[in-house]
Amino acid sequence: MTTHTVGPESPATPEERFYTELKENHLSPLWQLMGGIGEKPSTTMRPHLWRYADARDHLMKAGEIVSMEDAARRVLGFRNPGCPPGQRTAATDSLWAALQLVLPGEIAPPHRHTPSALRFIIEGEGAYTVVNGQRVPMEEGDFLLTPGGHWHEHGHTGEGPMIWLDGLDSPLVNKLSLYTIQETETLQPVQRPVPEQLLNGTVAPAWDAAPADVAQPLMFKLRDALEAIDHLRALPGDPYDDIVVEYRNPRTDGPVMTNIAAYLQLIRPRVDTKSHRHTHGTVYHVVRGSGHSVIDGERYEWTKGDTFAVPLWSEHSHHNPEGEDALLFSYTDRPAVEALGLGRTEASA
């Protein structure tokens, strides 16, 4: 134990000397650490909405100013205004959200990382992604997966810009100090094409016919999710989410990725959902239509292409006063939260 000589500059009381010794010996008294912890979950992250029109303008400007050679990935992350100073960009405590742009003729070179990634295609046609040697087309409304540790690259052989929403669990992985990345300039050799149905998350073979180094389905088609929603349209719906379907991994019957669950949600015309809150954070992207959400008492108007964040334990409800459908894609860190035994939901009265 460290000893101290009492001198003119030493703490004046035994208590002050005691706390100085604790600090010097890298010890922390619990009774001084509990003051900021309350009875309910809390976060510095705030509800926030990013307008697609504005973000797209900046993304296209990046396409003019920043070459793919300089950027490798031309991505603009959505930074929550509640991110503490010095923290890496994040949309919620555990989730990253961003827009990515690939222009005709460009290839974003291969890399792989420990965080898992998803892509929801917003705009364009003629692009593709290669995941562990499997080339997957990218069409508007498609939902694609890049599980952690899988090599992936993106290319564009069509015309016009290709834009999609990126979602990752990178803030969570970074907090665990497990974020690693590997890069290469060597393009992946594309293996013999696999039929769409075998890469698709809605149809799976009864035998293990998928590539051995692809851990799960890589693609979900919007038309399949819409077909499932249409079957549910005539039902009463969920009071908090209206008509909602979950993208599932048919090989596990679980969420699409270890730490991320994803959904497609229909808010029917003139539907107002009830408010609730939960211990997982959520990122929403507006696929079609318009409406608004009330998050912690504040109204957020949204329309096609917009993205908004609902941090953990934020009370929220969705509203569609219009005469047309509103369609929302969303992803959450619910699987990670529930795996830790911390899942909790509270409905408003």
VEXNU-338633 format. One record per residue (C-alpha): residue number from 1; z, x, y; residue in three letters; chain. Coordinates in steps of 0.5 Angstrom, whole numbers. Layout:
BEGIN
<node n="NUM" z="Z" x="X" y="Y" res="ALA" chain="A"/>
...
This chain:
BEGIN
<node n="1" z="0" x="0" y="0" res="MET" chain="A"/>
<node n="2" z="-2" x="2" y="7" res="THR" chain="A"/>
<node n="3" z="4" x="5" y="11" res="THR" chain="A"/>
<node n="4" z="5" x="5" y="19" res="HIS" chain="A"/>
<node n="5" z="9" x="8" y="24" res="THR" chain="A"/>
<node n="6" z="12" x="4" y="29" res="VAL" chain="A"/>
<node n="7" z="10" x="6" y="36" res="GLY" chain="A"/>
<node n="8" z="8" x="4" y="43" res="PRO" chain="A"/>
<node n="9" z="2" x="0" y="41" res="GLU" chain="A"/>
<node n="10" z="4" x="-3" y="34" res="SER" chain="A"/>
<node n="11" z="5" x="-10" y="33" res="PRO" chain="A"/>
<node n="12" z="12" x="-12" y="37" res="ALA" chain="A"/>
<node n="13" z="14" x="-17" y="31" res="THR" chain="A"/>
<node n="14" z="15" x="-16" y="24" res="PRO" chain="A"/>
<node n="15" z="10" x="-22" y="23" res="GLU" chain="A"/>
<node n="16" z="5" x="-19" y="27" res="GLU" chain="A"/>
<node n="17" z="6" x="-12" y="23" res="ARG" chain="A"/>
<node n="18" z="5" x="-17" y="17" res="PHE" chain="A"/>
<node n="19" z="-1" x="-20" y="19" res="TYR" chain="A"/>
<node n="20" z="-4" x="-13" y="21" res="THR" chain="A"/>
<node n="21" z="-2" x="-10" y="14" res="GLU" chain="A"/>
<node n="22" z="-6" x="-16" y="10" res="LEU" chain="A"/>
<node n="23" z="-12" x="-15" y="14" res="LYS" chain="A"/>
<node n="24" z="-12" x="-7" y="13" res="GLU" chain="A"/>
<node n="25" z="-11" x="-9" y="6" res="ASN" chain="A"/>
<node n="26" z="-17" x="-14" y="6" res="HIS" chain="A"/>
<node n="27" z="-13" x="-20" y="4" res="LEU" chain="A"/>
<node n="28" z="-13" x="-27" y="7" res="SER" chain="A"/>
<node n="29" z="-7" x="-32" y="8" res="PRO" chain="A"/>
<node n="30" z="-10" x="-38" y="5" res="LEU" chain="A"/>
<node n="31" z="-5" x="-42" y="10" res="TRP" chain="A"/>
<node n="32" z="-10" x="-39" y="16" res="GLN" chain="A"/>
<node n="33" z="-16" x="-41" y="13" res="LEU" chain="A"/>
<node n="34" z="-15" x="-49" y="11" res="MET" chain="A"/>
<node n="35" z="-15" x="-51" y="18" res="GLY" chain="A"/>
<node n="36" z="-23" x="-53" y="19" res="GLY" chain="A"/>
<node n="37" z="-23" x="-57" y="12" res="ILE" chain="A"/>
<node n="38" z="-23" x="-64" y="13" res="GLY" chain="A"/>
<node n="39" z="-23" x="-70" y="8" res="GLU" chain="A"/>
<node n="40" z="-30" x="-71" y="9" res="LYS" chain="A"/>
<node n="41" z="-36" x="-67" y="8" res="PRO" chain="A"/>
<node n="42" z="-39" x="-64" y="14" res="SER" chain="A"/>
<node n="43" z="-45" x="-59" y="16" res="THR" chain="A"/>
<node n="44" z="-47" x="-56" y="22" res="THR" chain="A"/>
<node n="45" z="-54" x="-59" y="21" res="MET" chain="A"/>
<node n="46" z="-57" x="-65" y="25" res="ARG" chain="A"/>
<node n="47" z="-62" x="-70" y="23" res="PRO" chain="A"/>
<node n="48" z="-69" x="-68" y="26" res="HIS" chain="A"/>
<node n="49" z="-76" x="-70" y="26" res="LEU" chain="A"/>
<node n="50" z="-82" x="-66" y="27" res="TRP" chain="A"/>
<node n="51" z="-88" x="-69" y="30" res="ARG" chain="A"/>
<node n="52" z="-94" x="-67" y="25" res="TYR" chain="A"/>
<node n="53" z="-99" x="-68" y="31" res="ALA" chain="A"/>
<node n="54" z="-95" x="-62" y="35" res="ASP" chain="A"/>
<node n="55" z="-94" x="-58" y="29" res="ALA" chain="A"/>
<node n="56" z="-101" x="-58" y="27" res="ARG" chain="A"/>
<node n="57" z="-103" x="-56" y="34" res="ASP" chain="A"/>
<node n="58" z="-99" x="-50" y="33" res="HIS" chain="A"/>
<node n="59" z="-101" x="-49" y="26" res="LEU" chain="A"/>
<node n="60" z="-108" x="-49" y="28" res="MET" chain="A"/>
<node n="61" z="-107" x="-44" y="34" res="LYS" chain="A"/>
<node n="62" z="-104" x="-39" y="29" res="ALA" chain="A"/>
<node n="63" z="-110" x="-40" y="25" res="GLY" chain="A"/>
<node n="64" z="-114" x="-37" y="31" res="GLU" chain="A"/>
<node n="65" z="-109" x="-32" y="33" res="ILE" chain="A"/>
<node n="66" z="-106" x="-29" y="26" res="VAL" chain="A"/>
<node n="67" z="-111" x="-27" y="21" res="SER" chain="A"/>
<node n="68" z="-109" x="-28" y="13" res="MET" chain="A"/>
<node n="69" z="-109" x="-20" y="13" res="GLU" chain="A"/>
<node n="70" z="-103" x="-20" y="18" res="ASP" chain="A"/>
<node n="71" z="-99" x="-26" y="15" res="ALA" chain="A"/>
<node n="72" z="-101" x="-26" y="8" res="ALA" chain="A"/>
<node n="73" z="-98" x="-34" y="8" res="ARG" chain="A"/>
<node n="74" z="-99" x="-37" y="15" res="ARG" chain="A"/>
<node n="75" z="-93" x="-42" y="15" res="VAL" chain="A"/>
<node n="76" z="-89" x="-45" y="20" res="LEU" chain="A"/>
<node n="77" z="-82" x="-47" y="18" res="GLY" chain="A"/>
<node n="78" z="-78" x="-53" y="21" res="PHE" chain="A"/>
<node n="79" z="-72" x="-50" y="23" res="ARG" chain="A"/>
<node n="80" z="-66" x="-55" y="24" res="ASN" chain="A"/>
<node n="81" z="-63" x="-55" y="31" res="PRO" chain="A"/>
<node n="82" z="-56" x="-54" y="27" res="GLY" chain="A"/>
<node n="83" z="-58" x="-48" y="24" res="CYS" chain="A"/>
<node n="84" z="-52" x="-43" y="26" res="PRO" chain="A"/>
<node n="85" z="-55" x="-37" y="30" res="PRO" chain="A"/>
<node n="86" z="-57" x="-31" y="26" res="GLY" chain="A"/>
<node n="87" z="-59" x="-36" y="20" res="GLN" chain="A"/>
<node n="88" z="-65" x="-36" y="17" res="ARG" chain="A"/>
<node n="89" z="-70" x="-42" y="18" res="THR" chain="A"/>
<node n="90" z="-68" x="-48" y="14" res="ALA" chain="A"/>
<node n="91" z="-69" x="-56" y="15" res="ALA" chain="A"/>
<node n="92" z="-62" x="-57" y="11" res="THR" chain="A"/>
<node n="93" z="-57" x="-53" y="8" res="ASP" chain="A"/>
<node n="94" z="-60" x="-52" y="2" res="SER" chain="A"/>
<node n="95" z="-68" x="-54" y="3" res="LEU" chain="A"/>
<node n="96" z="-73" x="-50" y="7" res="TRP" chain="A"/>
<node n="97" z="-79" x="-54" y="10" res="ALA" chain="A"/>
<node n="98" z="-86" x="-52" y="13" res="ALA" chain="A"/>
<node n="99" z="-93" x="-53" y="14" res="LEU" chain="A"/>
<node n="100" z="-98" x="-48" y="11" res="GLN" chain="A"/>
<node n="101" z="-105" x="-47" y="13" res="LEU" chain="A"/>
<node n="102" z="-111" x="-44" y="9" res="VAL" chain="A"/>
<node n="103" z="-118" x="-44" y="12" res="LEU" chain="A"/>
<node n="104" z="-125" x="-44" y="9" res="PRO" chain="A"/>
<node n="105" z="-126" x="-37" y="5" res="GLY" chain="A"/>
<node n="106" z="-119" x="-35" y="6" res="GLU" chain="A"/>
<node n="107" z="-114" x="-33" y="0" res="ILE" chain="A"/>
<node n="108" z="-107" x="-32" y="1" res="ALA" chain="A"/>
<node n="109" z="-105" x="-26" y="-4" res="PRO" chain="A"/>
<node n="110" z="-101" x="-27" y="-10" res="PRO" chain="A"/>
<node n="111" z="-93" x="-26" y="-10" res="HIS" chain="A"/>
<node n="112" z="-87" x="-29" y="-14" res="ARG" chain="A"/>
<node n="113" z="-80" x="-30" y="-12" res="HIS" chain="A"/>
<node n="114" z="-74" x="-33" y="-14" res="THR" chain="A"/>
<node n="115" z="-74" x="-40" y="-10" res="PRO" chain="A"/>
<node n="116" z="-78" x="-45" y="-13" res="SER" chain="A"/>
<node n="117" z="-83" x="-48" y="-9" res="ALA" chain="A"/>
<node n="118" z="-87" x="-55" y="-8" res="LEU" chain="A"/>
<node n="119" z="-93" x="-57" y="-4" res="ARG" chain="A"/>
<node n="120" z="-95" x="-64" y="-2" res="PHE" chain="A"/>
<node n="121" z="-102" x="-64" y="0" res="ILE" chain="A"/>
<node n="122" z="-103" x="-67" y="7" res="ILE" chain="A"/>
<node n="123" z="-110" x="-65" y="10" res="GLU" chain="A"/>
<node n="124" z="-117" x="-62" y="7" res="GLY" chain="A"/>
<node n="125" z="-120" x="-61" y="1" res="GLU" chain="A"/>
<node n="126" z="-123" x="-56" y="-3" res="GLY" chain="A"/>
<node n="127" z="-117" x="-51" y="-4" res="ALA" chain="A"/>
<node n="128" z="-113" x="-49" y="-10" res="TYR" chain="A"/>
<node n="129" z="-107" x="-46" y="-12" res="THR" chain="A"/>
<node n="130" z="-107" x="-41" y="-18" res="VAL" chain="A"/>
<node n="131" z="-100" x="-41" y="-22" res="VAL" chain="A"/>
<node n="132" z="-99" x="-36" y="-27" res="ASN" chain="A"/>
<node n="133" z="-106" x="-36" y="-29" res="GLY" chain="A"/>
<node n="134" z="-107" x="-43" y="-29" res="GLN" chain="A"/>
<node n="135" z="-112" x="-46" y="-23" res="ARG" chain="A"/>
<node n="136" z="-110" x="-52" y="-20" res="VAL" chain="A"/>
<node n="137" z="-114" x="-56" y="-15" res="PRO" chain="A"/>
<node n="138" z="-111" x="-59" y="-9" res="MET" chain="A"/>
<node n="139" z="-113" x="-66" y="-6" res="GLU" chain="A"/>
<node n="140" z="-110" x="-70" y="-1" res="GLU" chain="A"/>
<node n="141" z="-103" x="-73" y="-3" res="GLY" chain="A"/>
<node n="142" z="-102" x="-69" y="-9" res="ASP" chain="A"/>
<node n="143" z="-96" x="-66" y="-11" res="PHE" chain="A"/>
<node n="144" z="-96" x="-59" y="-14" res="LEU" chain="A"/>
<node n="145" z="-90" x="-55" y="-17" res="LEU" chain="A"/>
<node n="146" z="-89" x="-47" y="-17" res="THR" chain="A"/>
<node n="147" z="-83" x="-46" y="-21" res="PRO" chain="A"/>
<node n="148" z="-79" x="-40" y="-19" res="GLY" chain="A"/>
<node n="149" z="-81" x="-33" y="-22" res="GLY" chain="A"/>
<node n="150" z="-88" x="-36" y="-23" res="HIS" chain="A"/>
<node n="151" z="-94" x="-32" y="-20" res="TRP" chain="A"/>
<node n="152" z="-98" x="-36" y="-15" res="HIS" chain="A"/>
<node n="153" z="-104" x="-35" y="-10" res="GLU" chain="A"/>
<node n="154" z="-108" x="-40" y="-6" res="HIS" chain="A"/>
<node n="155" z="-115" x="-40" y="-4" res="GLY" chain="A"/>
<node n="156" z="-120" x="-45" y="0" res="HIS" chain="A"/>
<node n="157" z="-127" x="-46" y="-2" res="THR" chain="A"/>
<node n="158" z="-129" x="-52" y="2" res="GLY" chain="A"/>
<node n="159" z="-130" x="-54" y="9" res="GLU" chain="A"/>
<node n="160" z="-125" x="-55" y="15" res="GLY" chain="A"/>
<node n="161" z="-117" x="-53" y="15" res="PRO" chain="A"/>
<node n="162" z="-113" x="-54" y="9" res="MET" chain="A"/>
<node n="163" z="-106" x="-56" y="11" res="ILE" chain="A"/>
<node n="164" z="-100" x="-58" y="6" res="TRP" chain="A"/>
<node n="165" z="-92" x="-59" y="6" res="LEU" chain="A"/>
<node n="166" z="-88" x="-53" y="3" res="ASP" chain="A"/>
<node n="167" z="-81" x="-55" y="0" res="GLY" chain="A"/>
<node n="168" z="-77" x="-49" y="-3" res="LEU" chain="A"/>
<node n="169" z="-69" x="-48" y="-5" res="ASP" chain="A"/>
<node n="170" z="-70" x="-42" y="-1" res="SER" chain="A"/>
<node n="171" z="-64" x="-43" y="3" res="PRO" chain="A"/>
<node n="172" z="-59" x="-44" y="-3" res="LEU" chain="A"/>
<node n="173" z="-62" x="-38" y="-7" res="VAL" chain="A"/>
<node n="174" z="-61" x="-34" y="0" res="ASN" chain="A"/>
<node n="175" z="-54" x="-36" y="0" res="LYS" chain="A"/>
<node n="176" z="-53" x="-34" y="-7" res="LEU" chain="A"/>
<node n="177" z="-56" x="-27" y="-5" res="SER" chain="A"/>
<node n="178" z="-61" x="-28" y="-11" res="LEU" chain="A"/>
<node n="179" z="-67" x="-28" y="-6" res="TYR" chain="A"/>
<node n="180" z="-72" x="-23" y="-9" res="THR" chain="A"/>
<node n="181" z="-80" x="-23" y="-8" res="ILE" chain="A"/>
<node n="182" z="-86" x="-19" y="-11" res="GLN" chain="A"/>
<node n="183" z="-92" x="-18" y="-8" res="GLU" chain="A"/>
<node n="184" z="-99" x="-16" y="-10" res="THR" chain="A"/>
<node n="185" z="-106" x="-15" y="-8" res="GLU" chain="A"/>
<node n="186" z="-109" x="-16" y="-15" res="THR" chain="A"/>
<node n="187" z="-112" x="-23" y="-16" res="LEU" chain="A"/>
<node n="188" z="-109" x="-27" y="-22" res="GLN" chain="A"/>
<node n="189" z="-115" x="-27" y="-28" res="PRO" chain="A"/>
<node n="190" z="-116" x="-35" y="-29" res="VAL" chain="A"/>
<node n="191" z="-114" x="-37" y="-36" res="GLN" chain="A"/>
<node n="192" z="-119" x="-42" y="-40" res="ARG" chain="A"/>
<node n="193" z="-118" x="-48" y="-35" res="PRO" chain="A"/>
<node n="194" z="-113" x="-53" y="-38" res="VAL" chain="A"/>
<node n="195" z="-115" x="-61" y="-38" res="PRO" chain="A"/>
<node n="196" z="-111" x="-64" y="-32" res="GLU" chain="A"/>
<node n="197" z="-107" x="-68" y="-36" res="GLN" chain="A"/>
<node n="198" z="-104" x="-63" y="-39" res="LEU" chain="A"/>
<node n="199" z="-102" x="-60" y="-32" res="LEU" chain="A"/>
<node n="200" z="-100" x="-67" y="-30" res="ASN" chain="A"/>
<node n="201" z="-93" x="-69" y="-30" res="GLY" chain="A"/>
<node n="202" z="-95" x="-76" y="-32" res="THR" chain="A"/>
<node n="203" z="-98" x="-75" y="-38" res="VAL" chain="A"/>
<node n="204" z="-96" x="-70" y="-43" res="ALA" chain="A"/>
<node n="205" z="-98" x="-67" y="-50" res="PRO" chain="A"/>
<node n="206" z="-93" x="-69" y="-56" res="ALA" chain="A"/>
<node n="207" z="-94" x="-62" y="-58" res="TRP" chain="A"/>
<node n="208" z="-93" x="-55" y="-54" res="ASP" chain="A"/>
<node n="209" z="-100" x="-55" y="-52" res="ALA" chain="A"/>
<node n="210" z="-99" x="-52" y="-45" res="ALA" chain="A"/>
<node n="211" z="-99" x="-45" y="-43" res="PRO" chain="A"/>
<node n="212" z="-93" x="-41" y="-46" res="ALA" chain="A"/>
<node n="213" z="-92" x="-38" y="-39" res="ASP" chain="A"/>
<node n="214" z="-92" x="-44" y="-35" res="VAL" chain="A"/>
<node n="215" z="-85" x="-47" y="-36" res="ALA" chain="A"/>
<node n="216" z="-87" x="-54" y="-34" res="GLN" chain="A"/>
<node n="217" z="-92" x="-59" y="-31" res="PRO" chain="A"/>
<node n="218" z="-95" x="-56" y="-25" res="LEU" chain="A"/>
<node n="219" z="-99" x="-62" y="-21" res="MET" chain="A"/>
<node n="220" z="-97" x="-70" y="-20" res="PHE" chain="A"/>
<node n="221" z="-103" x="-74" y="-17" res="LYS" chain="A"/>
<node n="222" z="-102" x="-79" y="-12" res="LEU" chain="A"/>
<node n="223" z="-106" x="-85" y="-15" res="ARG" chain="A"/>
<node n="224" z="-101" x="-84" y="-21" res="ASP" chain="A"/>
<node n="225" z="-95" x="-85" y="-17" res="ALA" chain="A"/>
<node n="226" z="-98" x="-91" y="-13" res="LEU" chain="A"/>
<node n="227" z="-100" x="-94" y="-20" res="GLU" chain="A"/>
<node n="228" z="-92" x="-94" y="-22" res="ALA" chain="A"/>
<node n="229" z="-90" x="-97" y="-15" res="ILE" chain="A"/>
<node n="230" z="-95" x="-102" y="-15" res="ASP" chain="A"/>
<node n="231" z="-92" x="-105" y="-22" res="HIS" chain="A"/>
<node n="232" z="-85" x="-105" y="-18" res="LEU" chain="A"/>
<node n="233" z="-88" x="-108" y="-12" res="ARG" chain="A"/>
<node n="234" z="-86" x="-115" y="-14" res="ALA" chain="A"/>
<node n="235" z="-79" x="-113" y="-15" res="LEU" chain="A"/>
<node n="236" z="-73" x="-114" y="-11" res="PRO" chain="A"/>
<node n="237" z="-73" x="-107" y="-10" res="GLY" chain="A"/>
<node n="238" z="-67" x="-102" y="-8" res="ASP" chain="A"/>
<node n="239" z="-62" x="-104" y="-2" res="PRO" chain="A"/>
<node n="240" z="-62" x="-97" y="0" res="TYR" chain="A"/>
<node n="241" z="-69" x="-94" y="-1" res="ASP" chain="A"/>
<node n="242" z="-73" x="-101" y="-3" res="ASP" chain="A"/>
<node n="243" z="-79" x="-99" y="-8" res="ILE" chain="A"/>
<node n="244" z="-78" x="-92" y="-10" res="VAL" chain="A"/>
<node n="245" z="-80" x="-87" y="-16" res="VAL" chain="A"/>
<node n="246" z="-78" x="-81" y="-18" res="GLU" chain="A"/>
<node n="247" z="-83" x="-75" y="-20" res="TYR" chain="A"/>
<node n="248" z="-80" x="-73" y="-27" res="ARG" chain="A"/>
<node n="249" z="-81" x="-67" y="-32" res="ASN" chain="A"/>
<node n="250" z="-83" x="-70" y="-38" res="PRO" chain="A"/>
<node n="251" z="-81" x="-64" y="-42" res="ARG" chain="A"/>
<node n="252" z="-74" x="-65" y="-40" res="THR" chain="A"/>
<node n="253" z="-74" x="-72" y="-37" res="ASP" chain="A"/>
<node n="254" z="-70" x="-69" y="-32" res="GLY" chain="A"/>
<node n="255" z="-72" x="-67" y="-24" res="PRO" chain="A"/>
<node n="256" z="-78" x="-63" y="-23" res="VAL" chain="A"/>
<node n="257" z="-74" x="-57" y="-22" res="MET" chain="A"/>
<node n="258" z="-68" x="-54" y="-23" res="THR" chain="A"/>
<node n="259" z="-65" x="-55" y="-16" res="ASN" chain="A"/>
<node n="260" z="-70" x="-60" y="-13" res="ILE" chain="A"/>
<node n="261" z="-71" x="-67" y="-14" res="ALA" chain="A"/>
<node n="262" z="-77" x="-71" y="-11" res="ALA" chain="A"/>
<node n="263" z="-79" x="-78" y="-10" res="TYR" chain="A"/>
<node n="264" z="-85" x="-83" y="-7" res="LEU" chain="A"/>
<node n="265" z="-82" x="-89" y="-4" res="GLN" chain="A"/>
<node n="266" z="-85" x="-95" y="-1" res="LEU" chain="A"/>
<node n="267" z="-82" x="-99" y="5" res="ILE" chain="A"/>
<node n="268" z="-85" x="-105" y="5" res="ARG" chain="A"/>
<node n="269" z="-87" x="-109" y="11" res="PRO" chain="A"/>
<node n="270" z="-81" x="-112" y="15" res="ARG" chain="A"/>
<node n="271" z="-76" x="-109" y="10" res="VAL" chain="A"/>
<node n="272" z="-70" x="-106" y="13" res="ASP" chain="A"/>
<node n="273" z="-66" x="-102" y="8" res="THR" chain="A"/>
<node n="274" z="-58" x="-102" y="8" res="LYS" chain="A"/>
<node n="275" z="-55" x="-95" y="10" res="SER" chain="A"/>
<node n="276" z="-52" x="-90" y="6" res="HIS" chain="A"/>
<node n="277" z="-50" x="-83" y="5" res="ARG" chain="A"/>
<node n="278" z="-49" x="-78" y="0" res="HIS" chain="A"/>
<node n="279" z="-47" x="-71" y="-1" res="THR" chain="A"/>
<node n="280" z="-54" x="-68" y="-2" res="HIS" chain="A"/>
<node n="281" z="-59" x="-67" y="4" res="GLY" chain="A"/>
<node n="282" z="-66" x="-70" y="4" res="THR" chain="A"/>
<node n="283" z="-73" x="-68" y="7" res="VAL" chain="A"/>
<node n="284" z="-78" x="-74" y="8" res="TYR" chain="A"/>
<node n="285" z="-85" x="-73" y="10" res="HIS" chain="A"/>
<node n="286" z="-89" x="-79" y="12" res="VAL" chain="A"/>
<node n="287" z="-95" x="-80" y="7" res="VAL" chain="A"/>
<node n="288" z="-98" x="-87" y="10" res="ARG" chain="A"/>
<node n="289" z="-96" x="-92" y="15" res="GLY" chain="A"/>
<node n="290" z="-90" x="-92" y="21" res="SER" chain="A"/>
<node n="291" z="-83" x="-94" y="22" res="GLY" chain="A"/>
<node n="292" z="-77" x="-92" y="24" res="HIS" chain="A"/>
<node n="293" z="-70" x="-89" y="21" res="SER" chain="A"/>
<node n="294" z="-63" x="-90" y="23" res="VAL" chain="A"/>
<node n="295" z="-59" x="-83" y="22" res="ILE" chain="A"/>
<node n="296" z="-52" x="-83" y="24" res="ASP" chain="A"/>
<node n="297" z="-53" x="-88" y="29" res="GLY" chain="A"/>
<node n="298" z="-60" x="-85" y="32" res="GLU" chain="A"/>
<node n="299" z="-67" x="-88" y="32" res="ARG" chain="A"/>
<node n="300" z="-72" x="-84" y="29" res="TYR" chain="A"/>
<node n="301" z="-79" x="-87" y="30" res="GLU" chain="A"/>
<node n="302" z="-84" x="-84" y="25" res="TRP" chain="A"/>
<node n="303" z="-92" x="-84" y="23" res="THR" chain="A"/>
<node n="304" z="-96" x="-81" y="18" res="LYS" chain="A"/>
<node n="305" z="-96" x="-74" y="18" res="GLY" chain="A"/>
<node n="306" z="-89" x="-73" y="21" res="ASP" chain="A"/>
<node n="307" z="-83" x="-70" y="17" res="THR" chain="A"/>
<node n="308" z="-76" x="-71" y="18" res="PHE" chain="A"/>
<node n="309" z="-69" x="-68" y="15" res="ALA" chain="A"/>
<node n="310" z="-63" x="-72" y="13" res="VAL" chain="A"/>
<node n="311" z="-57" x="-67" y="12" res="PRO" chain="A"/>
<node n="312" z="-52" x="-68" y="7" res="LEU" chain="A"/>
<node n="313" z="-47" x="-74" y="9" res="TRP" chain="A"/>
<node n="314" z="-51" x="-77" y="14" res="SER" chain="A"/>
<node n="315" z="-51" x="-84" y="14" res="GLU" chain="A"/>
<node n="316" z="-58" x="-87" y="14" res="HIS" chain="A"/>
<node n="317" z="-63" x="-93" y="13" res="SER" chain="A"/>
<node n="318" z="-70" x="-94" y="13" res="HIS" chain="A"/>
<node n="319" z="-74" x="-100" y="17" res="HIS" chain="A"/>
<node n="320" z="-81" x="-102" y="17" res="ASN" chain="A"/>
<node n="321" z="-82" x="-107" y="22" res="PRO" chain="A"/>
<node n="322" z="-90" x="-107" y="22" res="GLU" chain="A"/>
<node n="323" z="-95" x="-111" y="17" res="GLY" chain="A"/>
<node n="324" z="-97" x="-105" y="13" res="GLU" chain="A"/>
<node n="325" z="-94" x="-101" y="8" res="ASP" chain="A"/>
<node n="326" z="-90" x="-95" y="10" res="ALA" chain="A"/>
<node n="327" z="-90" x="-89" y="4" res="LEU" chain="A"/>
<node n="328" z="-85" x="-83" y="4" res="LEU" chain="A"/>
<node n="329" z="-85" x="-77" y="0" res="PHE" chain="A"/>
<node n="330" z="-78" x="-74" y="0" res="SER" chain="A"/>
<node n="331" z="-75" x="-68" y="-4" res="TYR" chain="A"/>
<node n="332" z="-67" x="-67" y="-4" res="THR" chain="A"/>
<node n="333" z="-62" x="-62" y="-7" res="ASP" chain="A"/>
<node n="334" z="-59" x="-67" y="-11" res="ARG" chain="A"/>
<node n="335" z="-60" x="-63" y="-18" res="PRO" chain="A"/>
<node n="336" z="-56" x="-57" y="-15" res="ALA" chain="A"/>
<node n="337" z="-51" x="-61" y="-12" res="VAL" chain="A"/>
<node n="338" z="-49" x="-66" y="-18" res="GLU" chain="A"/>
<node n="339" z="-50" x="-60" y="-23" res="ALA" chain="A"/>
<node n="340" z="-44" x="-57" y="-19" res="LEU" chain="A"/>
<node n="341" z="-40" x="-64" y="-20" res="GLY" chain="A"/>
<node n="342" z="-40" x="-65" y="-13" res="LEU" chain="A"/>
<node n="343" z="-45" x="-71" y="-12" res="GLY" chain="A"/>
<node n="344" z="-42" x="-77" y="-8" res="ARG" chain="A"/>
<node n="345" z="-45" x="-83" y="-5" res="THR" chain="A"/>
<node n="346" z="-42" x="-88" y="0" res="GLU" chain="A"/>
<node n="347" z="-45" x="-94" y="2" res="ALA" chain="A"/>
<node n="348" z="-44" x="-98" y="9" res="SER" chain="A"/>
<node n="349" z="-40" x="-104" y="9" res="ALA" chain="A"/>
